[in-house]
Amino acid sequence: MAEGLSGRQPKAVQSALAVLECVARLGAGVTAKEVASALELPPATAYRLLNLLVGEEYLVRLPDLRGFALGRKVAGLAGAIAPVRVPSAAREVLAELRREVRAGVHLVLYTATTLRVADVDPDLPLHDPALVERHLHATAAGRLLLAEQPEWRDLLPPSRLTRFTAATVTRPDQLDACLAEVRAADWASQTGELHDGVGCAVAPVRSAGELVAGVVVSARAGVRELPAGVRECAPTLAGLLA
């Protein structure tokens, strides 16, 4: 059991929270110098706290290394308390697709850094939606999100490439290759990497070029090709979910 806070620890926690609030208030791209000035902190202290929050995934360093932004854990906290709302018209599109496709059909919703499983096939449900949301490298839906990133390591440190089965990709160079294939094909798939003998594929749903959702197809035998109806419904869902 962890010991209670003592000494300077409460002040350090308060300072870290103040930095997090400052980045949220000033917006993406805020620099360490700006944070230090806004909070009247020594620059070295501000930089140390920013790096700590990056390491814990509450902040991310932007690709040009010139500033910081809120990270996936902050989005995850907000998403955990925000209800997932899927319009009834979108649910009707999914219901029709489920009648056509002989596999589980599910809907995931994306932010820039997170995904939420929003609608699960009631007849052929996902084994564990929470694992899909948390372990992006081992699922088709997660890889689609990672492939959108300028640098996926900012979102998912290589140390967190957890192995679930013998097939799970856990080496950064292997994941680089997988994500290159996803970008080239504009859809993602995996077989047996999260659960033995179970595979899935996902088609992107984009609005104004931004990834907003994905239609996931899951099956025990894996999904080697996307059913035609899955891609065809993407533009309709984009209009309903935007």
Buried (B, 14 or more C-beta within 10 A) or exposed (E): EEEEEEEEEEEBEEBBEBBBEBBBEBEEEBBBEBBBEBBEBEEEBBBBBBBBBBEEBBBBBBEEEEBBBBBBBBBBEEBEEEEEEBEEEBBEBBEBBBEEBEBBBBBBBBBBBBBBBBBBBEEBEBEEBEBBBBBBBBBBBBBBBBBBBEEBEBBBEEEEBEEBBEBBBBEBEEBEEBBEEBEEEEBBBBBBBBBEEBBBBBBBBBBEEEBBBBBBBBBBEBBEEBBEBBBEBBEBBBEBBE
